[in-house]
Amino acid sequence: MSLHTLNPLADSRWADLVARDPRASAFHEPGWLEALARTYGYEPFVITSASPGKALRNGMVLCRVSSWLTRNRLVSLPFSDHCDPLVEDPRDLTTFVEFLKQETTSQRGRYLELRPAYDLAGTNTELAESRSYCWHVLDLTPSLQEIFENFHPDSIQRKIRRAEREGLGYETGCSASLQAEFYGLLQKTRRRHGLLPQPRAWFRNLSECLGPKLDIHVARKGKIAIAALLTIRGRSAVVYKYGCSDERYHPLGGMPLLFWKLVGESKRNGASQIDLGRSDLDGRGLITFKNRLGAKPRSLKYYRFPKVAPPAQSGVMGPHLMRWVMPLLPDPLAATLGGMLYKHMG
């Protein structure tokens, strides 16, 4: 098989394949790839068996990550929970992976990493499993009443009712004011967990590149933003990508209310599921929260060639160091450091 590469930001054939392939997710979207390129300087490319000018019947998208700090590598895809190869025949997938392994070796890359939504075991790709996560998906095909009844009665149902009694306000959209409220809450949340915030440019670029496919959902107590979600609409699924909150207002139930509102909006817009994303296996609190939303957990596995030790959870700065440093950093400096370091973490 002859393989070819194309630029998914300039070649409309990639967008056409994404629009019709049922395995495609929001992370395959050209807008997501454009935001990665703008913010972090990654170079997205697609390998396919289709000759130039011919319609794509398969394709695998990756990014070249060039870093003097963490070394060069090929990743499908940085900062994406999963990115399935859009390949029908397992033999084609084996050919694609062999090509990428050779590319990694010839370019002296540190490694190739694939992040498929589904297990690659048995495809004879000779990739080594490198990391595992817990991945949750919430089925939206039942009625709203059935979905609500599947929520945990105390942790979710009761808090939704509390939020309604408190008269919490709700707004969704992607205005500049909503983006500012979201980022303010994100900074609070990342600081609480001892992590640097993602650069503000990342969210600005996501908004510009994804357009109406991106939504920010904010819950308020009076005029105060107390919780927020950032979601991306794909073909048939809504991807919950980021959530943040002000812990002083957690008893009011802002976050459960946002997910309940998201369920109703997603069903009305024709989505069949909400992708709640990955959780670290030791993140028991987050896994428990997603379980209590009625979402089904499953294993999400990443693969590498050659197998190398994955980076620390917090990237180039270890978690213990970050928990000590974060309280000392003012928000502007933390955001600046995030902008400098995140491009090396993807």
Summary of the structure (lengths in Angstrom):
residues: 346
radius of gyration: 20.3
end to end distance: 30.5
largest distance: 62.7
contacts: 1116
relative contact order: 0.16
helix: 42%
strand: 25%
